[in-house]
Structure formats: structure tokens, C-alpha cells
Amino acid sequence: MNCIAAVDSNWAIGIDNRLLFHIPQDLHFFKEKTVGKTVIMGKNTLMSLPEQKPLANRRNIVLSTSLNEKDFIVCKDLKSLFEKIKDYDSDELFVIGGEQIYRLLLPYCSTAYITKVNAEKPANRFFQNLDLSENWEMTFKGEKQVYNGIEFCFCEYRNTQPKKI
Ligand SMILES: NC(=O)c1ccc[n+]([C@@H]2O[C@H](COP(=O)([O-])OP(=O)(O)OC[C@H]3O[C@@H](n4cnc5c(N)ncnc54)[C@H](OP(=O)(O)O)[C@@H]3O)[C@@H](O)[C@H]2O)c1
């Protein structure tokens, strides 16, 4: 299982159920990584998407105790999520947020694709700081890119001790 997130310099990811950045190259990267795969998200993240609709061309799994299934799969707890994904190729599973779901599933992820944005934004949702996390190591750091004066780079981290699903 993998996760993918865009973070600011404080590892912030969101405010008031919105993203902090809209960087076209990052959206393109996100799409490239996840199209044709399975994405796993929390209810709030689903609600933050355009028209509160699941992502096109991907199998969408939403963790929620309150939603009913529509054009996405709902799992009401970790056990039913693990039951649902047990036969899927784990390389094709992408945890896409938000804070609660990253926190829940990060220990099970072997790779984290992190877009690091060199900015500090007001925020109320955060990702675990992988630079300070014992069992995570950076395995790739892309070249610095700039969009509209905002610097960012694509990084990859590897979990040296992922938990078994
Ligand atoms: N920067 C990025 O890459 C990125 C990516 C995604 C999201 N975000 C941001 O993150 C923020 C949203 O994060 P969030 O922490 O508020 O919400 P979230 O993680 O998207 O969703 C939380 C909801 O998931 C459900 N849930 C949580 N744990 C569960 C469990 N064990 N079993 C079943 N359901 C469970 C609950 O829904 P019920 O109440 O229905 O039970 C809970 O209210 C937004 O600001 C969004 O823009 C940022």
C-alpha cells in the first residue's frame, strides 16, 4: 500500500476541508500515479472533492461510519477495509487522505509519495513529519520546480518496517 500527499514546510495538508495548494504539475502527478488504481480516502476528503463525487477512472474506497455506498465502496472500519483490499495488488492501493486516514493507514504503507511545497500556510490538518519519523527514510528527492512563484519538489519515502495488512 502507498500513500500520496502534498505538504507545506510544516507538513500541513489542509484547512477547513480544503487543500492548501493547487499546483497543476502536482495534480498531474497525482493523476498519473492513481488512475486505474484503487484510492482510499476518508469521508471528509470525499466531501472536499468537486461535487463531492469520487475520483473518475479509479476504484474509490471511502472510510466512513455514516455514508452509504453509491458509486464508491464504503468501509465502516479498518477490519472491513482490510477484508475488502486483501485480494488487491498492494502496489495499486493509494491512501489519498485526509489527516485521520493518513494517520490510520501510514503504518501499513510501504511508500509515501510526498510533494513538498516550500511555503507556510495557515492550516488545521497535518501529515506526520516523515523527516522526523524513525522508520521512514527519503529515497528520492526530485529537482526543485516552481509554479506561480511557489517552489515544490516531488519526494519519495520508504517505510523500513511496514505493518502487515
Ligand atoms: N494535501 C493533501 O495531499 C491532502 C489530501 C487529502 C485531503 N487533504 C485535506 O485533509 C483534510 C481532511 O482531513 P480530515 O482528517 O478532516 O478527514 P478525512 O481523514 O478525510 O476523513 C475523516 C472521516 O473518515 C471517517 N473515518 C475516520 N476513521 C475511520 C475509521 N477507522 N473507520 C471508518 N471511518 C473512519 C470518519 O467519517 P464518519 O464521520 O462518516 O465516520 C471521519 O470523520 C481536508 O482539508 C483536505 O483538503 C489534503
The ligand as an ORCA input file, in Angstrom:
! r2SCAN-3c Opt
* xyz 0 1
  N      -2.665     17.832      0.932
  C      -3.128     16.655      0.613
  O      -2.453     15.861     -0.060
  C      -4.497     16.235      1.074
  C      -5.068     15.040      0.625
  C      -6.347     14.697      1.080
  C      -7.018     15.519      1.963
  N      -6.437     16.672      2.370
  C      -7.123     17.559      3.310
  O      -7.348     16.867      4.541
  C      -8.495     17.439      5.174
  C      -9.472     16.344      5.575
  O      -8.868     15.509      6.563
  P      -9.706     15.016      7.858
  O      -8.752     14.399      8.809
  O     -10.564     16.127      8.321
  O     -10.725     13.941      7.241
  P     -10.582     12.544      6.474
  O      -9.435     11.785      7.027
  O     -10.656     12.783      5.006
  O     -11.980     11.849      6.882
  C     -12.330     11.671      8.233
  C     -13.577     10.824      8.304
  O     -13.266      9.492      7.905
  C     -14.062      8.586      8.660
  N     -13.178      7.710      9.418
  C     -12.033      8.027     10.101
  N     -11.513      6.941     10.687
  C     -12.343      5.910     10.377
  C     -12.361      4.515     10.697
  N     -11.390      3.952     11.454
  N     -13.359      3.762     10.197
  C     -14.346      4.311      9.431
  N     -14.388      5.622      9.098
  C     -13.406      6.396      9.576
  C     -14.951      9.398      9.568
  O     -16.165      9.618      8.829
  P     -17.622      9.385      9.519
  O     -17.848     10.599     10.315
  O     -18.575      9.203      8.387
  O     -17.489      8.155     10.348
  C     -14.171     10.694      9.692
  O     -14.985     11.793     10.008
  C      -9.075     18.442      4.188
  O      -8.609     19.749      4.496
  C      -8.484     18.003      2.856
  O      -8.397     19.049      1.912
  C      -5.199     17.046      1.946
*
